Amino acid sequence: MTSNRARFGLGKSSMPDLIVRLRDWLRGKSKVLIPLVSFLIVCCIEGCAFIATVGPLTMPDPHLHLGSTYALATLQSFNSTTMVDSPDGAKRAQNLVGDSRYIDQPTVSNQTVEGIDITALKRDPQYDAQVEALNSDDHSIVHVATRSNQYLFVSYLPQAIGMKFGLHFGLRPSAVLKLARLTNLLAFMLAIGIAIVMIPSGKWFFAVFGCLPYPVFCASSLMADGPVIGYTACFIALSLWLFARRKPLTTVW
C-alpha cells in the first residue's frame, strides 16, 4: 500500500527538492528584490534626513507649492481667479480663503535646490524660525490671491492627502506640513518602486536614479516635482514593459 507521504509527493527527496525550488525562486526574484529593497532603504533614510534638516518652507517657489497643496487639501483647487500684477506682467491668480499661517506665511525661503546645498545635510538656518511662525497663535482667516492654479492639481495629490489628515486631526501646522512631506515621499517611493518592478531591464538604473539627492529632496518637500518624476518613471517602465511583450500602447494602457 502506498504511504500517505508517497501519495502526496513527500518522499525522502521532497525536502531537498523544496529547498532547490526555493533557491531557484529566490534567484529569480533577486533581480527585482535586491534593487527594490536597496532603493526603498536608501531613499527612506535620505528623505527623512532632508525632512529633519531642511525647513518645511525652504524650497523653490514655496508660495506656489504650499498654496497649491493647501488649495487641494481644503477643496479650493477650482476657486475663481483674479488678475494680479507681477514682474512678468498681469497674470491670473487663484483666490484662496484660509489660515494665514499656510497661505500668507512670511517666513518662506525661496531658494533653488542647488542653493540649499542639500548634500551637506546641515541644519537649515531658517528651520526653527519657520516652525515657530507656523505654530504661532497669531494668525487669522485671510483672503489671498495665490499661484495655486499654475500647475494641474493632480501633481499635489500626495502632499494634499497628508495635509488633509493633519488638518482633520488638528495637528500643529509644522506637524501638518511634516506629514504632507512624508506622504509625498511615500508616494515617490511607491511610484519608483512600481517602476523598478515593472521595467523589464535597467532595474538598477531606476534604483540608483531614485536615490539621487535632488529627486529625493523634491519628493521630501511640498514640491510637485517629486510626484511628476514618479509618474514619469512609471510611464517609462510601463511603455518598456508593453514593448517587451509586443503589446500596443493603447488608450487604456
C-alpha positions in Angstrom: 0.0 0.0 0.0 1.3 3.4 -0.9 2.0 5.5 2.1 0.5 8.9 2.6 3.9 10.6 2.2 4.4 8.9 -1.1 0.9 9.8 -2.3 1.4 13.5 -1.7 5.0 13.6 -3.0 6.6 13.8 0.4 9.2 11.2 -0.1 12.8 11.3 1.0 13.8 13.6 -1.8 10.9 16.1 -1.3 12.6 18.3 1.2 15.8 18.8 -0.9 13.6 19.5 -3.9 11.7 22.1 -1.9 14.9 23.8 -1.0 16.1 23.7 -4.6 12.9 25.2 -5.7 13.0 27.9 -3.1 16.6 28.7 -4.0 15.7 29.0 -7.7 12.7 31.2 -6.9 14.8 33.5 -4.8 17.4 33.7 -7.5 14.8 34.7 -10.0 13.2 37.2 -7.6 16.6 38.6 -6.6 16.8 40.5 -9.8 13.8 42.6 -8.6 14.1 42.4 -4.8 17.7 43.5 -4.4 17.4 46.8 -6.4 13.9 47.4 -5.0 14.8 46.9 -1.3 18.1 48.8 -1.8 16.2 51.8 -3.3 13.5 51.7 -0.6 16.0 51.7 2.3 18.3 54.4 0.9 15.5 56.6 -0.3 13.7 56.4 3.1 16.8 57.3 5.1 17.8 60.1 2.7 14.3 61.6 2.6 13.9 61.5 6.3 17.3 63.2 6.7 16.1 66.1 4.4 12.8 66.4 6.3 14.8 66.7 9.6 17.4 69.2 8.3 15.6 71.4 5.7 12.8 73.8 6.8 9.3 72.9 5.6 9.1 76.3 3.7 12.6 76.2 2.2 12.3 75.2 -1.4 12.0 76.7 -4.9 8.7 78.7 -5.3 7.4 78.0 -1.7 4.3 80.1 -2.2 3.3 78.1 -5.2 3.8 74.7 -3.7 2.4 75.5 -0.3 -0.6 77.3 -1.7 -1.4 74.5 -4.2 -1.2 71.9 -1.5 -3.4 73.9 0.8 -5.9 74.6 -2.0 -6.3 70.9 -2.8 -6.4 69.8 0.8 -9.2 72.3 1.5 -11.0 71.6 -1.8 -10.3 75.1 -3.2 -8.4 74.0 -6.4 -11.3 75.2 -8.6 -11.8 78.5 -6.9 -12.2 81.6 -9.1 -9.2 83.6 -10.3 -8.4 87.3 -10.5 -5.9 89.3 -12.4 -2.8 90.4 -10.4 0.3 92.4 -11.2 3.6 90.6 -11.3 7.2 91.4 -12.5 6.3 89.5 -15.7 3.0 91.4 -16.3 -0.6 90.8 -15.2 -1.4 87.2 -14.5 -4.4 85.2 -13.2 -4.1 84.1 -9.6 -6.4 81.9 -7.6 -8.5 83.3 -4.7 -8.0 81.2 -1.6 -9.5 81.6 1.9 -7.9 80.1 4.9 -5.4 80.1 7.8 -2.8 82.9 7.3 -0.1 80.6 8.5 -0.5 78.5 5.4 -1.4 80.9 2.6 0.2 84.2 3.8 3.3 82.9 5.5 6.2 85.5 5.6 8.9 83.0 6.7 9.1 81.2 3.3 12.6 80.8 1.9 12.6 80.8 -1.9 15.9 79.0 -2.8 17.0 76.8 -5.6 17.8 73.2 -4.8 21.4 73.8 -5.5 21.4 76.9 -3.3 20.0 74.9 -0.3 23.1 72.6 -0.5 21.1 69.6 0.5 24.0 67.2 0.2 25.8 68.9 3.1 22.9 67.8 5.4 23.4 70.9 7.5 20.6 72.3 9.7 18.7 74.9 7.7 19.2 78.3 9.5 15.5 79.1 8.7 14.2 75.8 10.2 13.4 77.0 13.7 12.0 80.4 12.6 9.7 78.7 10.2 8.4 76.1 12.7 7.9 78.9 15.3 5.9 81.1 12.8 3.8 78.1 11.7 2.9 77.2 15.2 2.2 80.8 16.3 -1.1 81.7 17.8 -1.0 85.0 16.0 -3.0 84.1 12.8 -6.3 84.9 11.1 -8.5 83.9 8.3 -7.4 85.7 5.2 -8.4 86.0 1.5 -5.3 85.8 -0.7 -4.7 85.5 -4.5 -2.0 82.8 -4.9 -0.3 80.8 -7.7 -2.2 77.6 -6.8 -3.7 77.4 -10.2 -0.3 77.3 -12.1 0.0 73.5 -12.2 -2.5 70.8 -12.5 -3.9 70.0 -9.1 -3.2 66.2 -9.5 0.5 67.0 -9.0 -0.2 67.9 -5.4 -2.3 64.9 -4.5 0.2 63.1 -2.3 1.1 66.2 -0.3 -2.6 67.2 0.0 -3.6 63.8 1.4 -1.0 64.2 4.2 -2.1 67.8 4.9 -5.7 66.8 4.9 -5.1 64.2 7.6 -3.1 66.7 9.6 -5.8 69.3 9.4 -8.5 66.8 10.2 -6.8 65.6 13.4 -6.0 69.2 14.5 -2.2 68.9 14.4 0.0 71.9 14.7 0.9 73.5 11.3 4.5 72.4 11.5 3.4 68.8 12.1 0.8 69.1 9.3 3.5 70.1 6.8 5.8 67.4 8.0 3.0 64.8 7.4 2.4 66.3 4.0 6.2 65.9 3.2 6.1 62.3 4.4 3.2 61.3 2.2 4.8 63.0 -0.7 8.0 61.0 -0.1 6.0 57.7 0.3 4.2 58.4 -2.9 7.5 58.9 -4.7 8.9 55.7 -3.2 5.8 53.8 -4.3 6.0 55.1 -7.9 9.7 54.4 -8.3 9.2 51.0 -6.6 6.5 50.1 -9.1 8.7 51.3 -12.0 11.6 49.1 -10.7 9.3 46.0 -10.6 7.7 46.7 -13.9 10.6 47.6 -16.1 12.0 44.6 -18.0 15.6 45.6 -17.7 17.6 48.5 -16.2 16.2 48.0 -12.7 19.4 49.1 -11.0 19.4 52.3 -13.2 16.0 53.2 -11.8 17.0 52.3 -8.3 20.1 54.5 -8.4 18.2 57.3 -10.1 15.5 57.2 -7.4 18.2 57.6 -4.7 19.8 60.7 -6.2 19.7 63.6 -3.8 17.8 66.1 -6.0 14.8 64.0 -6.8 14.6 62.6 -3.2 14.7 66.2 -1.8 11.9 67.2 -4.2 9.9 64.2 -3.0 10.5 65.0 0.7 9.3 68.6 0.3 6.0 70.1 -0.8 7.2 70.4 -4.4 5.2 69.0 -7.3 8.4 67.7 -8.9 8.5 64.6 -6.8 5.2 63.2 -7.9 5.8 64.2 -11.5 9.2 62.3 -11.5 7.4 59.3 -10.1 4.6 59.4 -12.6 7.1 59.8 -15.4 9.2 56.8 -14.2 6.0 54.6 -14.1 5.1 55.7 -17.6 8.5 54.9 -19.0 8.5 51.5 -17.2 5.0 50.7 -18.5 6.0 51.6 -22.0 9.0 49.4 -22.0 7.0 46.6 -20.3 4.5 46.7 -23.1 7.2 46.9 -25.8 8.9 43.8 -24.4 5.6 41.9 -24.7 4.9 43.4 -28.1 1.7 44.9 -26.8 0.4 48.2 -28.4 0.3 51.3 -26.2 -3.5 51.6 -26.4 -5.6 54.3 -24.9 -6.4 52.1 -21.9 -2.7 51.3 -21.2 
